[in-house]
């Protein structure tokens, strides 16, 4: 089944970033985020889950983010919009036509 999405709904400008390990000079590594591309996207909030960690409530917000198809998008990367950070958990082509990608994301604290 072919998915129809009005490209005019892609109103959010996001930065796609990939993790890169950089030596810390002491035998370890630090992860930095390297920009890959700027993309237009449609962001849809999906769910909000509250859990308890270390005697404090912690909330996790998940989103469905639609972008145009790119072959270099994968789980483990992230999308950013200003101070907002969306960690990509799952990336899929919803109708396998190579037009769009749907990214299942969790919003992270900056």
C-alpha positions as CSV (number, residue, x, y, z in Angstrom):
1,X,0.0,0.0,0.0
2,X,1.4,3.4,-1.0
3,X,1.5,6.0,1.8
4,X,0.4,9.5,0.9
5,X,2.0,12.3,2.8
6,X,1.6,16.0,1.8
7,X,5.2,17.3,1.6
8,X,3.8,20.7,2.7
9,X,3.4,19.2,6.2
10,X,7.2,18.9,6.5
11,X,7.6,22.3,8.2
12,X,10.3,21.5,10.8
13,X,13.9,22.1,9.8
14,X,16.1,19.5,11.6
15,X,19.8,18.6,11.6
16,X,20.7,15.0,11.1
17,X,23.8,14.1,13.2
18,X,26.0,11.0,13.4
19,X,28.1,9.9,16.4
20,X,31.8,10.0,16.0
21,X,34.3,8.6,18.5
22,X,37.3,10.9,19.2
23,X,40.3,9.8,21.2
24,X,40.5,11.6,24.6
25,X,44.3,11.2,24.7
26,X,44.3,8.8,27.6
27,X,43.3,5.6,25.8
28,X,39.6,6.2,25.9
29,X,37.2,7.9,23.6
30,X,34.6,10.6,23.7
31,X,31.5,10.7,21.4
32,X,30.8,13.9,19.5
33,X,28.0,14.5,17.1
34,X,28.9,15.4,13.6
35,X,26.4,17.1,11.3
36,X,25.4,15.1,8.3
37,X,22.6,17.1,6.6
38,X,19.8,19.5,7.2
39,X,16.4,18.0,6.4
40,X,12.7,19.1,6.4
41,X,10.5,17.0,8.6
42,X,7.1,16.4,10.0
43,X,7.2,15.7,13.7
44,X,4.3,13.8,15.4
45,X,4.3,13.2,19.2
46,X,3.4,9.6,19.8
47,X,3.5,8.8,23.5
48,X,4.7,9.9,26.9
49,X,5.8,7.4,29.6
50,X,6.6,8.3,33.2
51,X,9.0,6.0,35.1
52,X,10.7,6.2,38.4
53,X,14.5,6.2,38.6
54,X,16.5,7.0,41.7
55,X,13.4,8.0,43.6
56,X,12.5,10.6,41.0
57,X,10.0,10.5,38.1
58,X,11.5,10.6,34.7
59,X,9.4,11.2,31.5
60,X,10.2,9.9,28.1
61,X,8.5,11.4,25.0
62,X,8.5,9.4,21.8
63,X,7.9,10.9,18.3
64,X,7.3,9.8,14.8
65,X,9.4,11.9,12.4
66,X,8.9,11.8,8.7
67,X,11.7,12.9,6.3
68,X,12.4,12.5,2.6
69,X,14.3,9.2,1.9
70,X,18.0,9.2,2.4
71,X,20.2,6.1,2.3
72,X,22.5,7.4,5.1
73,X,19.9,7.5,7.9
74,X,20.2,4.8,10.6
75,X,19.3,4.0,14.2
76,X,21.8,5.4,16.6
77,X,21.9,8.8,14.8
78,X,20.0,11.8,16.0
79,X,17.9,14.7,14.8
80,X,18.1,18.1,16.4
81,X,16.0,21.2,16.3
82,X,17.6,24.0,18.4
83,X,18.0,22.6,21.9
84,X,15.7,19.6,21.2
85,X,17.3,16.3,20.6
86,X,15.6,13.3,19.0
87,X,17.5,10.0,19.2
88,X,16.7,7.6,16.3
89,X,15.6,4.2,17.6
90,X,14.1,2.8,14.4
91,X,14.2,3.9,10.8
92,X,11.9,2.4,8.1
93,X,10.6,3.1,4.6
94,X,6.8,2.9,5.3
95,X,5.8,1.7,1.8
96,X,9.2,0.6,0.4
97,X,9.0,3.1,-2.5
98,X,12.1,5.1,-1.5
99,X,10.1,8.4,-1.1
100,X,10.0,8.8,2.7
101,X,11.5,7.5,5.9
102,X,9.7,7.2,9.2
103,X,12.0,7.6,12.2
104,X,10.8,6.4,15.6
105,X,12.5,8.7,18.1
106,X,12.9,9.4,21.8
107,X,13.3,13.0,22.8
108,X,16.4,13.4,25.0
109,X,17.2,16.1,27.5
110,X,19.7,18.6,26.1
